[in-house]
Amino acid sequence: MFLPAISELEPIARAAGDAILTIYRQPFAVEYKQDESPLTAADQGAHEVIVQALARLTPDIPVLSEESDAETMQARLGWSRYWLVDPLDGTKEFVSRNGEFTVNIALIDHGRPVWGLVYAPVLDKLWYGGKEVGAWRVADGTHKAIQTRPHEAGQAWRVVGSRNHLSQATLDYLAPLGEVELVSMGSSLKFCIIAEGGAELYPRLAPTCEWDTAAAQAVLEGAGGSVTQLDGSALAYNKPDILNPWFVARA
């Protein structure tokens, strides 16, 4: 199985981050898609950086991005291996300028994310890995292996939730757990916090798309965690419907 080298992917993610920060540091316009999600020039700029760089790096592996055109969205149904990209995950965080947005790049092989990279440009932190290779965090130029810390009986559950999408269904899911320490966080950073041992649970009982989860799922699985549907079955990728079912990420 082909797995990418971080030395090849990190520069691509950082270049996309630079494109995003160029927009972030100046006044920018916000448009809205048909589903009412926000779109900025930063989304499109990062998309172009990543798609072009991946095409040069692996010309035999196609790329699907959140900002891809309808033709690509249809063609991807015939792909067994491809890059799945969210060039700017957490556009609402970007618009509110709280820094909690990421660049997500994942490699999908036969319906599962086998490798992923998550980069937070404002925080200047990067996470990468996969189930077969482990997981790492990069900060200040240092690569440090990371591992989840499962919940200990008798202790409060450390739970991460969405800053913008914390639904009543999520609160109902948490109610039977007892004492819960809830941390609100944007984008795929929620998975990364679990991967490095800062929390144990992330229930997502609200809409997401495959590009929102793939890269961070690979990182979390590399750190020893899991991401499953509520019934315990695996999340599938490259489905006819790009929307994910409700899921739970665990340490």
BABA-312296 format. One record per residue: residue number from 1; x, y, z of N, C-alpha, C, CB in turn. Coordinates in steps of 0.1 Angstrom, whole numbers. Each point is the difference from the previous one (the first is absolute). Glycine has a CB too. Layout:
<atoms>
kolro;n.u;n.v;n.w;ca.u;ca.v;ca.w;c.u;c.v;c.w;cb.u;cb.v;cb.w
NUM;X;Y;Z;X;Y;Z;X;Y;Z;X;Y;Z
...
</atoms>
This chain:
<atoms>
kolro;n.u;n.v;n.w;ca.u;ca.v;ca.w;c.u;c.v;c.w;cb.u;cb.v;cb.w
1;8;-12;0;-8;12;0;9;13;0;-19;-13;12
2;16;22;-21;7;12;0;-4;9;11;2;-1;-25
3;8;6;33;-3;10;10;10;12;-2;-8;-18;17
4;3;30;-16;9;11;-3;10;3;10;-18;10;-13
5;29;-3;10;10;5;9;-4;14;5;18;-14;-11
6;-17;16;24;-3;13;6;9;11;-6;-8;-11;21
7;20;7;-25;9;10;-6;-5;6;-13;19;-12;11
8;-28;4;-18;-6;4;-12;-13;8;2;11;-19;-11
9;-18;15;21;-14;6;2;0;12;9;-9;-23;-2
10;19;24;12;0;11;9;2;13;-8;9;-14;18
11;0;15;-28;1;13;-7;-12;4;-7;24;-5;-3
12;-32;-5;-2;-12;3;-7;-11;6;9;5;-19;-16
13;-6;13;28;-9;5;10;4;14;5;-5;-23;7
14;17;25;-5;5;13;4;-2;11;-10;17;-11;15
15;-15;7;-28;-2;10;-11;-15;4;-1;19;-10;-12
16;-28;0;14;-14;3;1;-3;9;12;-5;-22;-11
17;11;19;22;-2;8;12;5;15;-2;3;-20;14
18;8;21;-22;5;14;-3;-11;7;-8;24;-8;1
19;-29;1;-11;-11;6;-9;-12;5;9;8;-15;-20
20;-11;6;29;-12;4;9;3;12;9;-6;-24;0
21;18;24;6;4;11;9;1;13;-8;12;-16;15
22;-8;16;-27;0;12;-8;-13;7;0;18;-10;-14
23;-29;2;12;-13;5;0;-5;4;14;-5;-14;-20
24;9;5;30;-5;1;14;5;14;6;1;-25;2
25;10;30;-7;6;12;7;-4;13;-7;19;-14;6
26;-29;13;-15;-5;12;-6;-16;-1;-1;22;3;-13
27;-29;8;10;-14;-1;-1;-4;-10;-12;-2;24;9
28;-8;-32;-7;-4;-9;-10;-15;-1;-1;21;-13;3
29;-26;9;-15;-14;-2;-2;-4;-14;3;0;18;-18
30;-12;-20;22;-6;-13;3;-12;-3;-10;8;1;25
31;-7;-12;-32;-12;-4;-8;-6;-12;7;11;9;-22
32;-23;-13;17;-6;-12;6;-5;-10;-11;-7;15;19
33;10;-27;-16;-3;-11;-10;-15;-3;1;23;-10;2
34;-28;1;-10;-14;-4;0;-4;-5;14;1;-5;-25
35;8;-2;32;-4;-6;13;2;11;11;7;-23;-8
36;-4;35;4;1;11;9;13;0;8;-24;1;2
37;34;-10;-6;13;0;7;8;11;-7;-1;-24;5
38;10;31;3;8;11;-5;11;-4;-9;-6;12;21
39;10;-3;-30;11;-3;-9;8;13;-2;-13;-18;-12
40;26;18;13;8;11;-2;11;-2;-10;-4;6;24
41;11;4;-28;11;-1;-10;11;-10;6;-5;23;-9
42;6;-24;22;10;-8;6;-3;-15;-3;3;17;19
43;-16;-21;-19;-4;-14;-3;5;-3;-14;-20;1;15
44;17;8;-25;4;-3;-13;15;1;-3;-22;9;-7
45;29;0;14;14;1;-1;7;-12;5;-2;25;2
46;-2;-30;10;6;-12;5;-3;-12;-8;-1;10;23
47;-11;-11;-29;-4;-11;-9;10;0;-12;-24;2;7
48;26;9;-13;9;0;-12;14;-4;4;-14;18;-10
49;19;-13;21;14;-4;4;1;-15;2;3;22;11
50;-12;-28;-4;1;-14;3;-3;-9;-12;-8;5;23
51;-2;-2;-30;-3;-8;-12;11;0;-10;-24;4;3
52;30;7;-6;11;1;-9;12;-7;5;-9;21;-9
53;12;-20;22;12;-6;5;-1;-15;1;4;20;13
54;-16;-25;-10;-2;-15;1;0;-6;-15;-14;3;21
55;9;5;-30;1;-5;-14;14;-2;-5;-22;12;-4
56;31;-3;9;14;-1;-4;6;-11;8;1;24;-5
57;-4;-26;17;6;-10;9;-4;-14;-4;1;17;19
58;-14;-19;-21;-5;-13;-3;-10;1;-12;3;-8;25
59;2;9;-37;-9;2;-11;-9;-11;-3;17;13;-9
60;-15;-25;15;-8;-12;-2;-11;-1;10;19;-11;-10
61;-19;20;20;-10;0;11;-9;12;-1;15;-13;15
62;-28;11;-18;-9;12;-2;-3;7;14;-10;-11;-20
63;5;23;19;-2;8;11;-15;5;1;24;8;-1
64;-30;-10;12;-14;5;3;1;10;11;-11;-21;-8
65;7;33;6;0;11;9;-14;5;3;23;7;-7
66;-25;-1;18;-14;6;3;-3;10;-11;3;-4;25
67;7;10;-31;-3;10;-10;1;-5;-14;9;17;16
68;-8;-31;-18;0;-5;-13;-13;2;-8;16;-18;9
69;-15;17;-22;-12;3;-8;-9;-13;-1;13;17;-14
70;-25;-15;8;-10;-10;0;5;-13;-8;-18;18;2
71;26;-15;-12;5;-11;-9;9;-9;9;-1;14;-21
72;10;-8;29;9;-8;9;-8;-7;10;18;16;-4
73;-28;-10;10;-9;-6;10;-6;-13;-6;-5;23;10
74;1;-23;-22;-6;-12;-7;11;-10;-3;-18;14;-9
75;29;-10;4;11;-9;-4;6;-8;11;5;16;-18
76;-5;-10;30;6;-6;12;-7;-13;4;7;22;8
77;-19;-25;-12;-7;-12;3;7;-12;-6;-21;12;1
78;30;-10;-11;7;-11;-6;14;-2;5;-13;4;-20
79;17;4;30;13;0;5;2;-10;12;3;24;-7
80;7;-32;7;3;-8;12;11;6;9;-6;-20;-14
81;14;29;8;10;7;9;0;15;-5;14;-22;3
82;-14;31;7;0;14;-4;4;8;12;-17;-4;-18
83;21;16;15;1;10;11;-13;7;3;24;4;-7
84;-27;-2;20;-12;6;4;4;13;8;-14;-22;0
85;10;33;-4;5;13;5;-11;9;5;20;-2;-15
86;-18;8;26;-8;12;4;10;11;2;-18;-14;12
87;19;23;-22;10;10;0;-1;10;11;1;-3;-24
88;-13;5;30;-2;8;11;-12;-5;8;10;20;-12
89;-6;-28;22;-11;-6;9;-2;9;11;7;-23;-6
90;-19;27;8;-4;10;10;0;14;-5;11;-15;16
91;-18;17;-28;-1;13;-5;-7;10;9;-1;-10;-23
92;-9;5;31;-6;9;10;10;5;10;-22;-13;-3
93;32;4;7;10;4;9;9;11;-7;-1;-23;12
94;4;20;-24;8;10;-8;-7;14;0;9;-19;-14
95;-22;18;11;-8;13;-1;0;7;13;-14;-10;-18
96;13;3;29;0;6;13;14;3;6;-22;-12;4
97;32;8;-12;14;3;3;4;-6;14;-2;21;-14
98;-2;-33;17;4;-6;13;12;-9;-2;-23;2;9
99;28;-4;-21;11;-9;-2;-2;-15;-1;12;18;11
100;-24;-22;-8;-3;-14;1;-4;-7;-13;-7;4;24
101;15;-2;-34;-3;-6;-13;12;-7;-5;-17;18;-6
102;15;-28;-3;11;-8;-4;0;-3;-15;-1;-11;22
103;12;6;-27;2;-6;-13;0;-15;2;13;20;-9
104;-22;-27;1;-1;-15;2;3;-7;-13;-17;4;17
105;27;-13;-17;3;-8;-11;1;-15;4;13;20;-10
106;-21;-28;3;-1;-14;3;2;-8;-12;-16;4;19
107;21;-16;-17;1;-10;-11;-10;-11;3;25;5;-4
108;-34;-7;-6;-11;-10;2;4;-12;-9;-18;17;4
109;17;-29;2;3;-12;-8;-11;-10;3;25;4;1
110;-33;-8;-12;-11;-9;1;-9;3;12;15;-17;-10
111;-19;30;11;-11;4;9;5;3;14;-14;-13;-14
112;27;14;17;4;4;13;12;9;0;-9;-22;8
113;10;31;1;11;10;1;12;-7;6;-16;19;2
114;26;-21;-11;12;-7;5;11;9;5;-6;-18;-16
115;5;31;12;10;9;5;-6;14;-1;19;-14;-9
116;-15;22;19;-6;14;0;10;10;6;-23;-10;2
117;20;22;-5;8;12;5;-10;11;3;21;-6;-14
118;-20;12;26;-8;11;4;10;11;4;-19;-15;8
119;17;27;-14;9;11;3;-8;12;4;17;-8;-16
120;-14;14;28;-6;12;5;9;12;-2;-13;-13;17
121;11;21;-28;10;11;-3;2;10;11;-7;-3;-23
122;-4;8;29;2;10;11;7;-6;12;-21;11;-8
123;18;-23;12;6;-6;11;14;-5;-4;-22;-7;9
124;25;6;-22;13;-6;-5;2;-14;6;9;24;-3
125;-19;-32;3;1;-14;4;-5;-9;-11;-2;6;25
126;8;-18;-26;-3;-9;-10;-1;-14;6;11;15;-18
127;-21;-23;14;-1;-14;4;0;-9;-12;-12;7;21
128;18;-18;-20;-1;-9;-12;1;-15;5;10;18;-15
129;-14;-27;6;2;-14;4;-11;-9;-7;11;7;21
130;-12;-19;-16;-9;-10;-5;0;-12;8;2;9;-23
131;-12;-18;22;-1;-12;8;12;-9;-1;-25;2;-2
132;31;-3;-10;11;-9;-2;14;6;4;-13;-10;-18
133;13;23;21;13;6;2;2;8;13;1;2;-25
134;-12;1;32;1;8;12;-4;14;-3;18;-15;9
135;-17;24;1;-4;14;-1;11;9;7;-25;-7;-1
136;26;19;-5;9;10;5;-6;14;0;19;-15;-8
137;-13;23;17;-3;14;0;13;8;-3;-19;-3;17
138;18;13;-25;11;8;-4;-2;14;6;5;-14;-21
139;4;18;30;-1;14;5;14;5;2;-22;-5;12
140;25;17;-16;13;6;1;11;-8;-7;-7;10;21
141;2;-17;-32;10;-8;-8;3;-14;5;9;21;-7
142;-15;-24;19;2;-13;6;-11;-10;-2;14;12;17
143;-11;-24;-22;-10;-10;-2;-1;-9;13;4;0;-26
144;-15;0;32;-2;-8;12;-11;-10;-1;8;19;13
145;-5;-32;-11;-10;-11;0;-11;3;10;17;-17;-8
146;-30;15;4;-11;3;10;-8;-13;1;0;24;-7
147;-7;-25;18;-9;-11;3;-12;4;8;20;-15;0
148;-31;9;-2;-12;3;8;1;-4;14;-13;-3;-21
149;4;9;30;-1;-4;14;-14;-4;2;19;15;7
150;-22;-28;-6;-14;-4;2;-6;5;13;5;-20;-14
151;-18;20;15;-7;4;12;3;-9;11;-18;10;-13
152;20;-5;25;2;-8;12;-12;0;9;24;6;0
153;-28;-17;4;-12;-2;8;0;9;12;-2;-24;-8
154;-9;31;11;-1;8;12;4;15;-3;4;-20;13
155;1;22;-25;5;14;-3;-11;6;-10;24;-7;3
156;-24;20;-3;-9;7;-9;4;-2;-14;-4;18;17
157;-5;-19;-26;3;-2;-14;4;13;-6;-17;-18;-2
158;29;18;-5;4;12;-7;-5;-1;-14;21;2;15
159;-30;7;-19;-7;0;-12;3;13;-8;-18;-15;10
160;21;13;-23;1;11;-9;-13;1;-9;25;-1;0
161;-30;13;-2;-12;2;-8;2;12;-9;-14;-10;18
162;5;11;-28;1;11;-10;-4;13;6;-5;-17;-17
163;13;27;14;-3;14;4;-13;5;-6;24;4;3
164;-27;-9;-16;-11;6;-7;-11;-10;-3;16;15;-10
165;-14;-28;14;-10;-10;-4;-4;-10;12;9;2;-24
166;-9;3;36;-3;-8;12;-15;-2;1;21;8;12
167;-26;-19;-17;-14;-3;-1;-6;-5;13;3;-4;-25
168;-16;5;26;-7;-6;11;2;-15;1;-17;18;-1
169;18;-24;-11;2;-15;-1;13;-3;6;-14;-2;-20
170;24;10;19;14;-2;6;-1;1;15;11;9;-21
171;-18;1;26;-2;1;14;-7;-12;6;0;25;-3
172;-10;-30;-4;-8;-11;4;9;-13;1;-21;10;-10
173;30;-11;0;9;-11;-1;10;0;13;-1;0;-26
174;5;12;30;9;1;11;-6;-2;13;13;16;-14
175;-26;-13;15;-7;0;13;3;-13;9;-18;14;-11
176;17;-26;5;2;-12;9;15;-2;4;-19;-10;-12
177;28;18;7;14;-2;4;3;5;14;6;2;-24
178;-14;7;29;3;5;13;8;13;-1;-1;-23;10
179;11;24;-2;8;13;0;8;1;-13;2;-1;25
180;-4;12;-31;7;3;-13;7;13;0;-18;-14;-12
181;30;15;8;7;12;-2;0;3;-15;15;-3;20
182;-23;13;-24;-2;3;-14;9;11;-5;-24;-8;2
183;32;6;-12;8;10;-7;-5;2;-14;20;-6;14
184;-24;19;-17;-4;4;-13;12;3;-9;-22;9;9
185;22;-15;-21;11;2;-9;-5;-1;-14;16;-10;16
186;-10;18;-25;-4;-1;-14;7;-9;-8;-6;23;2
187;1;-27;-14;7;-7;-11;4;-14;5;8;21;-10
188;1;-27;3;5;-14;3;10;0;11;-3;-6;-23
189;6;18;29;8;1;12;-6;-9;11;7;23;-6
190;-20;-26;6;-6;-8;11;6;-14;0;-21;13;-2
191;23;-19;-10;6;-13;-1;15;0;5;-15;-5;-20
192;22;16;17;14;1;3;2;1;15;4;11;-22
193;-13;-4;29;1;1;14;-1;-14;7;-10;23;-1
194;0;-31;-5;-1;-14;5;13;-8;-3;-25;1;-3
195;30;1;-9;12;-8;-4;12;3;9;-9;1;-24
196;10;11;29;12;3;8;-3;-1;15;8;15;-18
197;-20;-21;21;-3;-3;14;-7;11;8;20;-14;-1
198;-25;25;-5;-6;11;7;-15;-2;2;17;14;-10
199;-23;-24;4;-14;-3;2;-2;-15;-4;-7;24;-4
200;-5;-29;7;-3;-14;-2;-12;-3;-9;9;-3;22
201;-17;14;-25;-12;-3;-7;-4;12;-9;-7;-16;18
202;2;13;-30;-5;10;-9;-12;-6;-7;22;12;-3
203;-35;-10;9;-12;-5;-7;-4;11;-10;-7;-14;20
204;4;10;-32;-4;10;-10;-14;-5;-5;24;6;-7
205;-34;0;12;-14;-3;-3;-6;12;-8;-3;-16;20
206;10;19;-30;-3;12;-9;7;-2;-13;-3;16;20
207;-1;-10;-31;5;-3;-13;15;3;-1;-22;5;-9
208;29;-14;2;14;3;-5;1;-7;-14;9;1;24
209;1;2;-31;3;-6;-13;13;-8;1;-12;18;-12
210;15;-27;3;11;-9;0;13;8;2;-12;-17;-14
211;13;29;7;13;7;0;2;7;14;-1;3;-25
212;-10;-2;33;2;6;13;7;-10;10;-21;14;-4
213;20;-27;1;4;-9;10;12;-9;-4;-23;0;7
214;26;-2;-20;9;-10;-4;14;1;5;-14;-2;-20
215;20;14;19;14;2;4;1;-2;15;4;16;-20
216;-13;-9;27;1;-1;15;-3;-14;5;-6;24;1
217;-3;-31;-8;-2;-14;4;12;-9;-1;-24;3;-7
218;32;-1;-4;12;-7;-2;10;3;11;-4;0;-25
219;5;13;29;9;3;11;-4;-6;13;5;22;-12
220;-18;-21;15;-5;-6;12;2;-15;1;-17;18;1
221;14;-25;-12;2;-14;0;15;-4;1;-20;-2;-14
222;29;11;8;14;-2;2;5;1;15;3;8;-24
223;-11;0;31;4;2;14;-7;-10;10;3;24;-6
224;-11;-33;0;-6;-10;8;-15;1;2;22;-2;11
225;-28;13;-16;-14;2;1;-8;-6;-11;6;21;12
226;-19;-18;-11;-9;-5;-10;-11;10;-4;4;-23;9
227;-10;21;-21;-11;8;-4;-10;-10;-6;14;21;-5
228;-26;-21;11;-10;-9;-5;-14;6;-1;13;-19;10
229;-22;13;-17;-14;4;1;-5;-3;14;-3;-4;-25
230;-9;9;28;-6;-2;13;-2;-15;3;-11;22;-2
231;9;-30;-9;-2;-15;3;13;-7;0;-22;2;-11
232;33;5;11;14;-7;0;6;-4;-13;-7;-8;22
233;0;10;-33;5;-3;-13;9;11;-5;-20;-14;-5
234;28;11;-4;10;9;-5;-6;11;-9;17;-18;1
235;-11;30;-1;-4;10;-10;5;-4;-13;1;18;17
236;-9;-17;-27;4;-4;-14;2;13;-8;-13;-21;1
237;23;20;-10;3;11;-9;-2;-3;-14;17;7;17
238;-19;4;-25;-3;-1;-14;-14;-6;-2;24;-2;-6
239;-33;5;15;-14;-4;-2;-7;8;-11;-1;-7;25
240;-10;3;-30;-8;8;-9;-3;13;6;-9;-20;-11
241;5;20;24;-3;12;7;12;4;9;-25;-6;1
242;31;18;-4;12;4;7;-2;4;14;8;8;-22
243;-21;-8;27;-2;3;14;3;-12;9;-18;16;-7
244;24;-13;18;2;-10;10;-12;-3;8;24;6;1
245;-26;-18;4;-10;-3;11;5;6;13;-8;-21;-12
246;0;21;22;5;5;13;11;-10;5;-23;10;6
247;32;-5;2;11;-9;3;6;4;14;6;-3;-24
248;2;-5;30;7;3;12;15;-3;-2;-21;-6;14
249;29;16;-10;15;-2;0;4;-3;15;3;15;-21
250;5;-25;23;4;-4;13;15;-2;2;-22;-11;2
251;27;13;10;14;-2;3;2;-15;0;2;21;13
</atoms>
